[in-house]
Amino acid sequence: MSSPSQRRMISPPGETVSGVEWHVDDESAPTNGRPAPGTEDRPFPVTRLLLAILAGKMTVLLIVFLAYELLPFSTEAFEANFVDPDFQHVSLASAFSTWDAQHYLYLSSYGYQPGQMSNAFFPLFPLLIRLATGAVHDQLLAGFIVANLASLIGLYLLFELIRELHGRDVARNSLLLYLAFPTAFFLSLIYTESLYLLLVSSFFLLLFRGRLGWAAIPAALLPLARPEGVLIVLPLAVYYLVERTPLGLRLARPVHRRSAALPSWDEALSDPRLLAVASPALGAASYLAFMKLATGNPFEMFQAMQSYVSAHSLSYVLHPLQLARVLGEWPLDVHGFTNSAIDRLFFLLFLGLLVPLFQRVHPALAVYGLMVGVLNVISGTFMSYSRYLLLAFPVFIAAAILLSQPRTRWALVPLTYTFVMVQGLFVTMHALGYWVA
């Protein structure tokens, strides 16, 4: 990796203001989506990357298998949670489908019904499982195929996105931290994080390559995958303001538009690509219409959420004192449902990364990371925060940039090992039916 003095600015010379600059962190970083001069003869090891991801996935599945075979499964915890009628008998399949996986399997078989607690979950993932089940004739296998294929492609696209914006070293370290993170194993199980990662990474990759029309497709699908999906309208709007309007002259420019001239306000507002900003609203409207047809209530999700311990509610935004009381639950447990010290520790880690996030990452990515990182908390709970933090992938980019500096590089390996050990413990707990996230 090059020294700080050798780094090349992503933004054009003379157009960086407010003291903020985005840098590439190695000599192999591309310019405008193309390899830097002199690096064209260095092939990108795609096969090695995919094999490494697959090895990690196989390790997760092996731990689940060994945990069930060698350790006592918590039948009491399993049955206390929602259980799909097709999976009520405790078996090895139970270890591979604990907690939320049961809801997705149930929805893929029986669909949405009025008054069903599973209505709190979004429809795109169970729909894909249902389609895959028709091909492989096994619901559990279909769930694993959908989840792992989505996360495999999503992780590759995420690496490509970071590599094009920050160079290969930061991309490698970002993915290393991301996959080592204690809750990253959910990307290998029947959880919607895998599909969400595929959609959000493809969205940002298309967006930063200037393909707004194509980016509108995953932007419209995200609100059908998870509640955080509707937030994608904010980074999409920020990107358009920075890259497609004169406002971009007041901010640093990303690598893909180093020398392009910005249009006038009249040109920007008459550009048909501006319609792409409305695509998340189209996805949200599609979700509400689907729930209306399936349950008779477009807002059935909010009613179903009252069945859960977390009981998310955005009304807390209007009542900050009540929010503070809810979040200040005491005493804390090491890792309870809503009073987890571990979840609060990860939130503090997130807060500590906000300054480098906004200093070193493109505003569209920074805004996205901020919104996703605080959504769970401002809705009144820290429950599952360690899992939801996976969705805020730009904070891992900020962490990787910090850990790529000469003074902090030493911390990358011990931090990664610590994350991996905690992840191994969490995988075992989750496979045996105990609460993780």
N, C-alpha and C positions, 0 to 999 in steps of 0.2 A: 504493500500500500504506500502511496506517496505521502510525503510529509505535508504538513499544513500549508507550507509556503508553495508547494507544487500543485495544490488542488486547483481545478478549473471551475470557474463560476458557471452555474447553470443559467443564471440570468444574464442578459446582454450587458456588456460594459456600459456603465454610465446610467443604467436604468434601475439600479437597486437603491431603494430609499428606506428610511426608518431604521437604518442600521441592520436590516435583515437580509441575509444572503443564503441561498441554498447551494450546497457544494456537492460535487461528486467526490467519492472517497477512494477511488483507485483509478489507475491509468486505463483500465479496460472499459470504463463507462462510455456509453454511446452518446452520440450527438444527434439530436432530432430523430431518435429511434434507430440510428445506424451505428455500427462499431466505430470507435475512435480510430483515427489514422494509425496504421501500424499494428492494429490488433485483429485485422480481418483473418489472419492465418491461424488464429487461436480458436479452435472449435469449442462451442459451448457444450459441456458434458451433460446433455439432457438425460441420457440413459442412466448415468451415475446418480443424478438427482432423483429420478423416479424410483430407481432401485433402493436408494436410501430411505425414501418415504415408505415404500412397500415393506422394507425390513422393519421399520418402526411400527407399521400397522400389524404385521405378523407377530411382533413381540407383544403388542397389546392383547391380541386375541389369544396368544399362548398363555399369558398371565391369567386371563379370564378362565380359560380351561383348567389350568393348574389350581387356581384358587377354588374352583368348584369341586375338583377331584380330591384335594388334599385338606381343605379347611371346611368347617361347618357352615352351611348356608343358613342365613337368617330367614326361616320361613315366616316367622312372626312379622318381621319388617316387610317382607314381600307381600304378604296377604293384607297388611294394614294399608297398603297403597292400592291404587286402582289396578285391577288385573283384568286383562282381556279374557273373556270367556273361553277363547280357544287356547289359552295358555295357563289355565288355573292349576294344572298338575305341575308340581315342582320337579324340574329336571334340568339337564344341562342347558336347555333352551332358555330356562328362566334366568340363568346367570348372564346370558347374552342379551337379555331383554328386560332388565330391571328399570324401575321408575318410569320416566317419560316414554321410553320405548314402547311400553304397554299401550299408551294412548295412541301412538302413531299406528301401531299394528291394528288396534281396534278400529280406528277411523278408516284405515285402508280396507277393512272388511265390511263394516256396518255403516259407515258414513256418519253424517251429523244428524242429530235428533234433538228436538226441543227438550231443555232441562238436563242435558247430558254434560257432566263436568269436563269431558274431553273437548267440548266446544271451545275451550280456552286456547286450543292449539290450532295453528293455521293450516290451510288445506293443501298447499302445493306438494309438500313432502309425502303425506299419506296417499295422495293421488298418484304420484310417481311409483310408490310401493305397490299400489294396486295394479298399475300397468305392468310393472316388472313381474308381479306374481303370475299374471297371465302368460308370461313367457317361460318362467322357470318352474311354475307350479309348486312353489314353496314360499310361503309368506315371509318367514324369518330370513331365508336366503335372499329373497328379493329385497328386503330392507337393508341387508348388509351390502348387496351389490350397489344399490342406489347410493347409500351413504358413502361407501369407500370409493366408488368411481367419481362421485361428485367432489369429495375432498382431495382425491389424487390430482384431478385436473385443476381444482381450485388452488391447491398449493403450488402447482407448477406456474399457473397464471400469476399468482401472488409474487413468486420469485421473479418472474419476467417483469412485472410492474416495478418492483423495487430496483432490479438491476438496471432498467432503462432510466430510472430517475436518480439513483444514487450509486450505481456501480455494483460490481460483482461482490466485493468484500462485504458491503453493508447488506446486500441481498442474502448472502450466505449466513451472516451472523443473525439477521432478522429471522430467517427461517429456522435456524438452530434454536434460538430462544423461543420461538413460537411453538415448535414441536416438542421442546423440552418442558414447556410450561405445564404445571401440575394438572390442568384440566384438558390438555390437548388430546387426551385419549378419547374424548367424546367425538372427535372427528372420525374415529374408526368404528363407532357404535351407531345404533339406530336413533340418532338425534339429528335435529334439523340444522345444527351448526355446520354440517358438511355441505348441505345444499346452499345455505346462506353464503358460505365462503366462496363457493363456485360463482354465485351470482354477483356478489359484491366485488370480487377480484376481477371478473370479466368486465363488469361495469367500469371500474376505474382504469383498467388497461385500455379499453376502447376509448374512454374519455380522454386520456392523456395522449392517445395517438390521434386525437382530433376527429374521431368517428362518432359524433354526437348522435346521429340517427341510429346507428347500431347500438350505442350505449343505452338508448332509450328502452330497448327490449329488456335487458336485465333490470333496469330501473323500474319498469312496470311490473316485473315478476317479484321483486323483492318484498313488496307489501303483502304478497300472497304466501310468503315463506315464514316471516317472523314479524312481530310488531315493530321491531327496529327498522324494518324495511322502508317504512314511509318516511323516515328521516333522511333518506338519500336525496330528497328534493333539496335539502340545504346545501350539501357539497356540490350538487349539480348546479345550483344557482350561483354559488361562490365561484365555481370554475368559469361559468359563462361571464360573470362580471369581470373576473381577472383576465381572462384570455380573449374575450370577444367584445369588450367595451373599452372606452378610453380610461376607465378606472384602472385598467391593468398597468397604465403608465406610472401609477403611484405605488406599485408593488413589484417585488422581484418576479422575474419571468422564469417559468420552468424550462427544462432542457428542450422540449419539443417545439418551442416557438422562440428560439433565441434571437432570430433576426426578423421575424415576421412583423409587419406593421399592423397596428391595431386599427379597427374601423372606427368611424365616427359613431355618435349615439344614434343618428338616424339610420345608418347602415346596420348597427347592432340590433336595433329594435325591429327592423324590417326583415332580418335574417330568418328564413323559415326554420333554421335549426333551433331557434329559440323555443319552438314548440316542444322540443325534447324535455324542457324543464317541467312540462306538465305530465310527463309519463308516469311518475310515481303516483300522482293524483288519480290517473286512470287505473292503476293497479289497485289503489285503495278503494276506489268506487267498485271495481270488479269484486273485491273481497266482500264488501257490504252487500252487493247484489247476490252473491253466492250464498251468504249466510241468511239473507232474507228468503231465498228460495228453499234452502235446506231446513231452516228452523222456524221461519216465520218472523224472525227478529234480526234485523241487520246488526244489532249491537249485542247479540247473544253472548259474545266473548266476555263482555264486562260482567254479565250476570254469572257466567260460569266461573270467572276468576274469584268470585266470593267464596267458592268451595275450597280454596287453597289457603294454606297458612300465610303465604306472602300477601295475598289480598292487595295487589297493586292498585294504586289510584293516583291519577294525575291531578286530582283535586288538592293534593298536598301542596302543589305549587302555589296555590292561593292561600294556604294556611301554613306559613313557614314555622311558626312556633309549634304547631301540632306535628309537623314533619320532624322538627328537632327532637321532640319528645319520643316519637316513634323510633327514630334512628338511634337515640341515646339509650336504648334498652340495656338494662343492667340487672344482674351480673352477666358478664360475657362467658361463653363456653369456648373451648378450643375450636370446635367446629360444629356448633349447633345449627338449627334451621335458620333462625333469624338473628341469633345473638353470637354469630361466629366471629371470633377474634381473627381467624385467618382471612375471612372475606374483608374485614375492615383493614387488615394489613395490606391486602392487594389494592384496596381503594386508595390508601395513603401512597402506595407505590405509583398508582396512576396519577394522583395529584402532583407528585414530585416530577413526573415526566411531562407535565403540561407545558412548562417553559421551553425545554428543548424541542418539544413537538411543534410549537408555533414558530420557533426560531429556525428550525432546520428542515421542516417538512412543508410541502406545498399547502397553501391555505385551505384548499378543498379537502385534502386529506386530514389536516389538523382539525377543521370544523367537524368533520365526520367522526374522528376519534373522540373529540370532546363530547359530542351529543350522545353517542352510543355509550361512552364511559360513565355518563351521569344519569342516563335515563332510568336505570333500575333504582338508583338511590333517590332521585327526586320523586319517584312513584311510591316511596315510603318503606323501602326494605333493602337490606343488604343480602337477602337470601339469594343464593346461587351467583353472587357477584363474581366469584372466581371463574365461573364458566362463562358468564356474559362478557367478561373482559376479553375473551378470545375474539369476540366480534369487533372490538376496537383495535384492529390490527395495526393502525398507524403508530400506536404507542410502542409497539415492538420495534418499529423502524427507528423511532427516536432513541430507544434503549440501545439498539445496535450501533447507531451513530456514536453515542456516548462511549460505548465499549470498544469502539474502533480507534479511539484516541490513544496515543502512546502512554499517557499517564493512567489510564483506566483499563487498558487491554488485558492486564493480568487478571481482572475479576471475571472475565467471560467464562473461563473453564470452571472455576469453583461454583459460580452461579448456575451454570448449566447442569453440573452434576447434582447440585442441591435440588433443582427443579425436577430432574429425572427421578431421583430417589423418592421425592414426595409424590410424583405422578405414579410410580409403581405402587406405593401405598394406597393411593386413591383408586387406582384400577382394581386392586384387590378388594377394597371396601365396597366399591360399586358392584362388582361381580357377585359379592356375597349378600347383596340386598341392603347394605348400610348406606346412610345418607352421605353424599359427597357434594353435589351441586345440581 
